[in-house]
Amino acid sequence: MSSTRRLLRSLLGREDVRSISRRYFVSNGFDGTLTSIGVIVGAVLSGVSEGVTVVTIGLGAAVGLGTSAVWSVWEIERAETRAEILRIEEAMLTDLDDTRVQREQRGARVIHATASGLGPLIGVLVPLAPFLFEGTVFSMAEAGVVGVGLGIAVLAVFGAYMGSISGQRWYVSALRMGLAGLVVAVINLFLPG
């Protein structure tokens, strides 16, 4: 077990592994957050009367998006890394089964799939949190407004983070990403029903 832990720690120290995991985390977190905002606005506007119902609907979305994120990245990375190993084997005229190269690629795949699954979970669950306090702290409408605000804040944090690592003005990136949440909320306001 400690060799696995050492391998994962070593892989987390590599920028190539971290950058791919960041992309999956932020991309799928973005999707999860926008989905959560859509669920919140749709639930409030369609007259859902209890916050726990909105949380239950959101948890269903979190399970679906989280599973999709982990599964798809696992399969994508499995195919890509297998293709890379085949190219290396062909160039080196050797079999790389059960080698350091194969173990590192499998470990990186675990890291990428984990980051990919965490993104949408955070993106869905944070905006839903106010609905846990519906009836005691918030009305349904207030929980909806606070939830959308939290969703926009999560998107802004993703944007600020990506802006800061890319040398851009973090606040401009935060505004651009947060704006997507506002757009989704406004579009949902005008949907029929």
Secondary structure, DSSP 8 states (H G I E B T S, - for coil): -HHHHHHHHHHHT-HHHHHHHHHHHHHHHHHHHHHHHHHHHHHHHTT---HHHHHHHHHHHHHHHHHHHHHHHHHHHHHHHHHHHHHHHHHHTS--TTSHHHHHHHHHHHHHHHHHHHHHHHHHHHHHGGGGGBTTTB-HHHHHHHHHHHHHHHHHHHHHHHHHHTTS-HHHHHHHHHHHHHHHHHHHHTS--
